[in-house]
């Protein structure tokens, strides 16, 4: 096993790849670490792959993976993590906005200080307010919901122990939530380091405002899967039972009120003439549907092939 794997997702970044790999080489020359650079070409339509092949011919430590089409950053990271052979894995973007000069201190935090994962914090960003403002709101929401005290969940510059990237599963748009996935997998020592952020030198950003909307939807997904992925009945059953009980009590109150008027010989309106009757009915119907949803989800979970798959850190066995 080598010391370091640097995973670089790339999409139409032909102009920056040569400068990035040269910068990485200069930094690594100042250390004694063995390393590899894995460039994952995410279906680029420019000459990125030809550039990767050229770089590999010049330096065998530069490796490449090419997708047939654009799948997104999560897919690129997933394949890069699977191919990584290093004790430490560092990810960075290919657009030269992340500095390879941060590699040695990030490695020190993993190897010397014992962190499972270290996330970069672009405290000073060279991006337009259309990116920085939504990012601040997004990070505050994720920090509040997850309880992980990071300032920049979406920073591409991160360092991991090999065990972390070989354990977690990244899919869809989950690359934003690697710290949450790592925490759910039992890797609780997550650190942060302020890193330098550079202005984009070539090309333009590949992400638009839609990533903010997708980000919040993915946050709901990863939060639900982390807490209720193996016990969906605890969520749907609890909500369904509560809603059904509220509707039943409301309907019972309306019925008791009707009987009280009848018993005392007073004129009483029809139960169905009260809007509360329909609210009660809707609550009971929704409660029943939620309960059944939880029941069906529980059946699916119980029959899943990985229902008893748990993350084991170490094991002592009989000799």
C-alpha positions, -999 to +999 in steps of 0.1 A: +000+000+000+013+035-009+010+065+014-013+087-005-040+086-032-051+119-047-085+116-063-094+144-088-129+144-104-127+162-137-152+175-162-140+195-192-108+207-174-083+199-201-065+233-197-059+229-160-048+192-156-012+197-167-007+226-143-024+208-115-004+176-117+029+196-120+019+215-089+011+183-070+045+169-081+064+199-068+046+197-034+052+159-031+089+163-038+092+181-005+079+150+014+089+114+017+054+101+009+047+077-020+017+088-039-006+084-069-030+108-087-062+093-099-080+116-124-116+106-130-128+120-163-165+124-159-175+121-195-157+152-207-164+165-242-131+183-246-096+168-249-093+159-212-088+122-217-061+127-242-044+150-217-046+123-190-031+097-213-003+122-221+003+129-184+004+091-176+031+086-203+052+112-187+046+101-151+033+066-143+020+078-109-008+096-128-037+073-134-070+078-151-106+065-152-129+076-180-167+075-179-186+071-212-209+099-202-213+125-175-225+109-143-217+136-117-192+142-090-205+115-066-200+088-093-165+101-100-155+101-063-170+066-058-149+051-086-118+070-075-123+057-039-126+022-052-094+025-071-074+043-044-045+023-029-032+049-004-033+048+034-046+084+031-070+096+004-072+133-005-098+147-029-095+180-048-112+197-077-094+199-111-101+236-117-070+248-097-091+265-071-079+240-045-043+243-035-020+212-035+001+230-009-025+219+016-017+182+011+012+178+037-007+195+066-039+175+057-019+143+058-004+153+091-038+157+106-047+122+095-015+103+103-002+123+133-034+137+149-055+106+143-084+122+125-107+099+105-115+127+081-105+163+076-126+188+056-112+220+041-128+253+049-127+280+022-129+308+047-121+334+020-138+324-012-132+338-047-167+331-060-196+354-069-223+360-042-247+339-062-226+309-050-213+321-016-247+332-002-266+299-009-235+280+003-236+298+037-273+291+042-268+255+031-239+249+054-257+264+084-287+242+078-266+210+074-246+220+105-278+224+126-294+192+114-263+169+115-246+183+146-213+182+128-195+215+134-180+221+099-182+254+081-179+241+045-194+208+038-191+213+001-154+220-001-138+196-026-105+195-007-108+167+019-086+141+035-096+106+047-083+075+062-084+047+037-110+028+059-134+057+055-136+058+017-136+020+015-166+018+039-190+046+029-212+045-002-215+076-023-243+078-049-266+104-065-255+138-053-242+126-019-207+140-023-219+170-003-226+148+027-195+127+030-190+139+066-225+127+075-220+094+058-187+090+076-203+098+110-231+073+103-205+047+095-189+052+129-160+075+120-166+102+146-133+121+146-139+146+119-117+177+118-115+209+098-087+230+084-088+265+068-075+262+032-066+287+006-091+292-023-080+305-056-099+322-084-108+300-113-081+303-140-097+284-168-132+277-180-163+282-159-182+266-130-201+234-139-226+239-111-257+262-111-284+273-086-301+239-091-274+222-069-288+241-039-323+226-044-308+191-050-286+196-019-315+201+005-334+172-010-303+150-006-300+162+030-335+148+038-325+115+021-293+110+040-308+121+073-337+096+069-314+068+057-290+073+086-317+073+113-345+051+099-329+032+070-331-001+088-362+007+109-387+027+087-416+016+109-403+037+138-409+069+117-439+061+096-456+040+122-451+066+149-464+094+127-493+073+114-503+062+149-502+098+162-523+112+133-548+084+135-551+089+173-557+127+169-583+121+142-600+094+163-601+116+194-615+145+174-642+123+159-650+108+193-653+143+208-678+153+180-698+121+186-699+126+224-710+162+219-738+150+197-749+124+222-748+150+250-772+172+231-795+143+223-795+131+259-806+166+272-832+169+245-815+199+228-813+205+191-779+194+178-764+200+144-754+170+122-719+157+130-711+158+093-720+195+092-689+203+113-656+210+094-638+193+123-654+160+112-637+161+079-604+171+095-607+141+118-615+118+088-585+130+068-562+126+099-574+090+103-570+082+066-535+097+065-526+080+097-537+046+083-517+052+051-486+062+069-488+032+092-492+009+062-463+026+044-441+019+074-453-017+075-446-023+039-412-006+042-404-028+072-412-059+052-389-047+023-361-039+048-364-073+066-361-091+032-331-070+020-299-091+015-279-067+037-304-064+066-279-079+090-248-062+076-230-042+102-198-022+101-171-040+121-140-021+131-120-049+146-124-086+156-105-109+179-111-145+169-100-179+183-067-192+172 
